[in-house]
Amino acid sequence: MTETLERRLADAFAEADRILAPGAERTRLLRQALGAIRERSRALMSVAVVGRVSSGKSTLVNALIGEQRVATGSQELTYNVNRLRYGTKPGLMVHYKDDRPPVPYSLEALESLTARREEHMEQLQGIREVVVETTAKYLRSFELIDTPGLDAVFGDDSLNTLEFLRMVPGEIRTSTLQHASTADALLLVVGIRGPAEADTQLLDNFLGGERADATPLNALGVLTKCEHRWRYGEAHPLVIGRQLADRTLREAPNMHRRLYDLTPVCSLVGLGASVLDGPTLEQLRELAALPPERLRGRLVMADRFTAGNAELPLEPAERRRLWDQFAAYGLFAATTAIRAGIDTLEPLRAHLLADSGMEDLRAKLVDHFGHRAALLKFHAATERIGRMPHKLAAGLGPRERTALDEAIGVFTGLSLNEPGIDQLTVLRNLYTGRLSPGSDEEAEEVRRVLGEFGRRPCDRLGAPPDTPPERLQQLARERHAWWSVHWMSGILYGPDREAARIVVRAYEYLIHELNAVSPW
C-alpha cells in the first residue's frame, strides 16, 4: 500500500527526535518545541468560524453539527471561544487563562459558561476556551471553533476573538489570516444586511487589503440568513442568495482571491430540520392541512402568524416557537413537502436539510478542506519547523545548532519530495496574484487540474461525470501536450514557468492514474 503523507510525516518526526536525542538535556527545549508541532499535526483539522455579531454564526455552527449546542440570539451571546469536537461521551472541559487545571462540566452548563451575562462576567473573563465534546457525527472530520462576534469597529466585544486569532484591533487591516494559527481553515460568516446587500465591510476589515494572504485554500465564506429574504411567490431564497453572493465576490476588491466561495445557506431552516422531532412534525402536519392560500397570508410576517386571532391551528405560543425554529420560508417549505407526501420524520428532515443548502455546505467543507487536510497540516508543520532556528537561536551552542539544522533538513527533504507542496505553492501564487495566466480560462484550468473543484479525474479535466474513461485519457493527453509546449516555449519566466511545470506534472500524474485503475 502506498505510504501516506501522515506516515511519512510521523517518520520524519521520529528521525528528527533521534537526531536531537544525543544532546539529551541540552536539546530538551528543541525536542519540546518539535513535540508540540508534532502533536498539533496529529490533531483533527480545525475550522474557526468567525463573523460579526448577529451574522447567524452560532446558528450556522449548530446547523453544521445538527444539534442545538451554542447559544443563539440577536445579541452577542458567545463570549468565550468554544471548541466543538467529536467524543463518545458528551461533556465539556473549561480551560482557564491562569493555567489552573481544566474543570469538567456537563453539557447543560455550556450556555452559562459562554453566554454573556453581567453577573457572570468575572467568571467568563477568566476562561480561555471551552472544549465541547459531542456525539455529532459531522465532527468526526473537523473540530469547529466558534468564536465571539467581530463588531463593526472591532472593539471591546471582539477582544476574545482577536486574542484567539492572535490579533489586536489596530492590526486587523494589515494582519493575515495566518495569524489565526490555532485553526487550519477559516469559515467566514457573512449575514445579509438588507434586501440586496451583504456585509462587505466585514470582508474588507477581516480579510484585509493587498497585504493579507488569505486564499481560497484555507478560507470559505458563508452567506447566512437567506431565508429572511424570501417572499411568497418569489425565487427560492438560495437563488436570491447566490445572486447576491456572486455580485459580492465580483464587486468586493480581490474577494475572489480571498475566499473559495461565498456559499448561501438558510442555516435557521437547516438547524430547524436537524432538531425536528415527532411533536413538531405533528404541528407542521396540522398547518399543512390548511388551504395553501390561507396559510400564505399568515406567513407574510411573524405577527400575522402568531396572533391570537389568526384563525390557525395551534396555540399562539406554539406558532411562535415554530416561527422561531423555521422562519416563514422554512414553514412554507416544510408544509409544501408534507402536502407532496414527504410527511415522515427522516425524509422530511433530509428534504429540508438539502433545501436549506446545509448539505451542500457540509459536502463543500469536506471536499474542499477535507481532502487537503493532511497536506495543509503538513505544510503548516514544516513552516513552523523551518522557523525554529530563529525562535530558539538564543542559547544554542554549536552542537545544538548543528543537530537542529540536521533535524530541519529531514523535513526540508520531505517537502522537496512531496508533489502536493508544489501544487499548493502554485495555487497560493495564483490566488495572491504572483502568477500572470494568459487568460481567465487558463487560470481556471490550473485550479481545476490541481484539484480545486474535486479530486475525481472528471473533475480535474472539467468533464461530465459520465464521460467514458477513454475520453478522459484523451483529454488528459491533449492538455498535457499543450502545457508541455507552453512550459518549454521560452515565453514564461519565474513563478509562471514553474507553475507550468507543475501543471505538466499534474497531468502526468492524472494520465498515470487513468492508465493504472478505472476512475470509477
N, C-alpha and C positions, 0 to 999 in steps of 0.2 A: 504493500500500500504506500502511496506517495506520502512522504513526510510532511506533516502540516507545518504551517508557519508558527503556530503556537509551540509545537515541539522543538522547532529549530531555535526559537527564542529562549525556551527553557534550557536547552543545551548550552546556549551562549552564556546565560546567567551562571550555569554550573561551572563552565570553563573559566569565566571571569572570577568567580569566587575561589576557584582553585589557584589561580594566578596570585590573588591577593592574600591567600591564607598563610603563606610562609611568614609574612610580616606580623601575623597574629595581632598583638596589642597595637603595634604601630599603624596597622592598616584597619583597625577596628572601625573608625569613622567612615572610611571608604566603603567597607563591606556593609555597614549600616545604611549608608546612602544608596548603595546598589540594591540592598534588600528591600528598601522602601519602594524603589522603582519597580522591582520585580513583583512585589505584592500588588501594586497598582495595575500592572499589566495583566495579572491573573484575574482581576475582578471583572464582573459583567460590565458591558458598555453602559455608560451613564448618559442620560439625556436631561439637560437642565431646561426647565420650562420657565420662560421669562415673559413678562408683559406688564402693561400698565394696570393700575387699579381699575376694576370693573371692566376689564377686557374679556372676561369669561375664562380666564386662565384656570382657576380651580375647578370650574365646571368641566373644562376640557380634560384635566387630569383625571377627574372622577369618571368621565365617559371613556377615556382610554383604558382604564383598568376595570371598568364595568362595575364599580362599587361606589357608594356614597361615603367617602372617607374624609375628604378635605372640606373644610367649611367653605360655603359659598354665600354670596350676597352682593348687594350693590355697593357696599363699602369695603375698605381693605380689612380682610379678616385674617389673612395669613401673615403672622408677624415673624415667625421663625422659618428657617429652611426645613422642609420636610423631605426626607429621602425615602421613597417608597420602593420596596424590593420584595421579591417572592420569598415566602417562607412556609414551611409545612405547618407551623404552629403560629397563628396570628398573635401579634403583640407589638409593643413599641419600646424603644430604648431612647432615653433622653441623654444627650451628651452636653456637658456644660463648658462654658468658656474658661472657667478657672481650673480645668483639668481634673476636677474631682471625679471619682469613678462614675460611669454611666449608671442610670437608675431605670429599671424596667417598670412599665405601666401596662395596663390593659388598653385595648384599642378604644374603649369607651372614653378614655381620658384624653384622646387626641385633640378635640376641639378646645378643651380648657387649657391645654399646653401650647396651643398655637394661635388661637383666635385672640385678637386684640381686645382686652378688657382693662379698663383703667385700674381696677382694683388688683389686677394680676400683673401689672407692668413690671414691677421689680423682679418677680419670678421669671417673666418672659425674657427680660433683658439679660438674664444670666445664662440662657440656653444658647448653645452653639448650633445644634441641629437636632431634629427629631427623626430617628430611623424607624420607619413603619414597616413591619413585615406582615404580608397578607397572602392569602392563597390565590389571588388573582392570576390566572394562567398567563395573561399577557406579559406579566413582569418576569416570566422565565427568560425573556430575551433581553430585557433592559432594566436598569434602575431608572426611575423617573424622579427628578429632583424639582419639587415645587417651591418656587421662591416667592418672597413678598413682592408686591407690585412696585413697578417703576412709575413714579408720577411724572407730571409734565415737566417739572423743573429738577427732577432727580434730587429731591430734598430729603428731610429727615425721615420721612416714612419709608424711604428706599434704602436706608443705610445698611440694613441687614442683607439685602440683596447685593448691594455694591461690595460689602465686605466679603460675602461669599464668592463673588466674582473677582475679588482682589482688585477692586476699583475704588476710586474716591470720586465725589461729584465733579470736581474740576477736571478730571481726566477722561470723562465719558466720551467726548467727541474725538479724542486722539488715541484712545486705547483701542486695542484689537480684541476680537473675540477669543484670542488665545489666552487672554488674562483669565478667562473662565476655565482655569486649568484643572478644576475639580470635576469637570464634565468633558466627555469625549465628543458630544454633539449638543447643539442648541435648537430648541423649538421656540420660535419667537411668535407669541400670540398677539394678533392684531385684531382689535374689535372694530366693527363697523360703527362709525360715529354719526352718520346721517344717511339719508336716502342714497347718496352716491359718493360717499367719502370714507376712505379708510384712514387709519391712524398713521399717516405717513410721517408725522413728527416723531413718533416713537422709532420708526425705522431709521430715520435720519440721526436721531440722538444716540440710539443704542449701537447701531452698526457703524456709525461714523462716516467720515469722508474718505478721500482718496488714501489716507494713511492706514485705514482699517484693512485687515487682511482676512476678514471672514469670507468664506467661499461656500458655494453650494455643496461642497464635500462634507461640511460639518454644520450647516445651518439650513433649517427648513422653516418657512413661515406658515402660520395657520390663520385664516380669516374666519373669526368666530361671529356668533350672533346672527348668522344669515337668516335663521328662522324669523327674526324680528322684522325683516324687510319684506316678508311675504304678505300679499293681499289676495283675497279670493278672486279667482279668475285670471290672475297674472301668471307669469312664468314660475317654474319651480324655484325655490329660494337658492338652490345651489347654482342654477343657471345665472341668476342675478348676481350671486356672489362671485362666480367665475368671471363674469364680465368686469366686475369691479376689481377683482384681483389682477386680471390681465392688464387693465388700464393702469393700476398702481405700479406693477412691475415695469410697465412701459415708460411711465412718466417720472417715477421717482428716480433720482440720479443714481446710476450704476447699480440699481437694485437687482438686476438680473445677474450681476456678478457677486452678489452677497447671499442670495437665497436660492436654493434648489427650486423652490416653487412657493407660491402663496396659495395654499390649498383651502378652499372654502368648505366649511362644515356647519351643520346645525347641531352643535355639541349638546345643547339642552335636550333636544329630541333624542340624541344618542344616549345620554345619561338616563332619560326617562325610560327608554327602551331597555336599557341594561338592568334597571331595578324593577321592571314591570312584574307584578305579581298577580295572583288569582283574583283577589278582591278588586284591584284596579282594572283588570280585564273585564270583570262583570260590569263595572261602571261605564267603561267605554262601550260595551255592548248596548247598554241602555241608551246612550247617546246616539249610537249608530242606528238604532231602531226608529229615530225621528226622521221625518221627511228632510232630505238634504237641504232644501231651501230654508227651512225653518232654523236648522242648526247654523247655516251660513250667516244668517242675520245676527245671530248672537256671538259669532266669532270675530266680529268687526273690532271689538275691544273688550278688555277684561271686565269692565263694569257691566256691560250688557250680558256677559256670560255668567257672571257670578251674582247678579242682582236677585233679590228675593222674589221679584215679580217677573222673572224671565220666562216663566211657563216652560221650564225644562225639568227633566227628572233629576233626582239627587238634591241633597241639601246644598244651600249656598257655600258652606264651608267645604263640602266635598268637591264642588265645582272649582272653588278657589285652589284647592290642592292640585287638581288635575291641570288647571291653567299654569300653576307654578311649575309643575313637573314637565309639561309638554309644550306650552305656549300655543297660540292659535294654530300654527301650521302643524305641530305635532298632533293636536286633536283632530284636525282635518285629515291628516294622512292616516291616522290610526282608524278613525271611523270609516273612511273610504275603503281601507283594506279589509275591515271586518265585513262591510257590505259585499265585497268581492269574494268572500269566502275564506279570507285569512283570519280566522276567528279563534284560534287556539294559541296558547301561551308562547311556545317556542317559535312557531312560524311567524307570528306577529312581531315578536322581538327581533328575529332575524331580518324581517322586512324593514322595520323601522331603522335598524342599525345601518342597513345598506342605503336606505333612502336618505338618512341624515348625513351621509358622507363619512361616517366614522370608520366603517370597514375599509374604505379606500385609504383613509389616513393611516390606519393601523398597518395595512399592507405596504404603504409607501415608506413608513418608518422602518419596517423590517427589510424591505427590498433595498432601500437606498442606504440607510445607515448600517443595517444588519450585515449585509454581505461584505461590507468593508470594515466591519468592526475590528477584526484581528489585525488588518493592515493599518488602520488608523491608530490602534493602540501600540502596534509595533513601531510605527513612525514616531509617535509621541515618546515612547520609551527610549529609542535611540537618540532622539533630540535631547532629552534630559540627561542621558549618559554623556553625550558629547559636551554638555555644559559643565560637567562635574569638575574638570581641572580649574575652571575659572572660579567656581564657588568654593573649592576646597584647597586652593593653591597655598594659602597661608598655613605655615607649619609643616608642609610636606618636605621631607628630605629627599635627596637624590634617588634613593632606593624606592621609596614610596611613589615618587613621581614616575619612575620608570615602570613600576608594576601597574600603576594606574593607566599609563599610556598603552601598555600591552593589553590590559583588560579592555580598554576602549577599542583597541584595534580589532578585538573579536567581533564587536558589534558593527564596526565600520565594514569589515569584510562581509558580514552577513547582509548588510544593506546593499553593498555593491552586487551581490548575487541574488537579490530579490527583485524580480521584474516588476512587481506591483509598486515598489517605491518609485521607480522611474515613471510609471504611469500616473501615480499620484502627483509627482512633480509637474508633469505636463499639464494635468488638469488644473493644478493651482496656478500655474503660469498663464493658462488660458483665461481663467476666471479673474485674475488680478491684472490682466492687460499686458503681460510681458510678452505674449505672442501676438503676431500680426498675421492671422489667417487671411488667405486671399479673398474669401467670401464668407457670408453667414452660413452657407451650405457646407463649406469646408470645416468651419468651426463646429457645426452640428455633427459632422461625421466623426471628428476627433472625439467628441463627447460620447457619441454612440458606440464606437468600436472599443472605447476604453471602459464601457460598462455603465455609463451614467443612466441609461434608460432600461436597464435589465441585463441579466447575465446569460440568457439563452442565446444561442447562435443567431436565431432570427431577430432578437432584439438588437444585437450588436451589428447586424447588417441592415437594419431598417426594413426587414421583410415581414410579410404577414405570418402569423403563427403556423398556418397550414402549408407553408412553402416546402416543396419536396427537398430532401437532403441534397440531391444532385444539383438543384438550382442554387442552394446555399453555397455549395462548394464552388460553383461557377462564379457567383457574386464575390466571394472572398478572394478568389484568384484574380479576378478583374481589378478589384480595388487594391490588392497587394501590388499588382503590376503598376498601376497608376502612381501609387505612393512611392514605389521604388524609384521610378523615373523622376518624380518630384524631388525626392531626397537627394538624388545624385545629380540634379540638373545644374548645380552651381549657383542658383539664384537665391538660395537660402543661407542664412548666417546665424550663428549663435544659438539662442534658445529655439528659434524656428526650425533650424536644421536638425537639432537634437530631437525636437518634437516629432518631426517627420520620420526620423529613425525609429523612435519608439512606436509610432503608428504602424510602420512596416513590420516591426517585430510582433505587434499585437495581431496583425493579420496572419503572420506566420503561425502564431500560437493557435489562432482560430482555425486555420486550414488543417493543422495537425489534429486538433480536436475533432473536426468534422471527418477526417480520414480514419481516426482511431476508433471512434464509437458513434453510434447513432445519436443525433441530437435529441431524440425523443425517447 
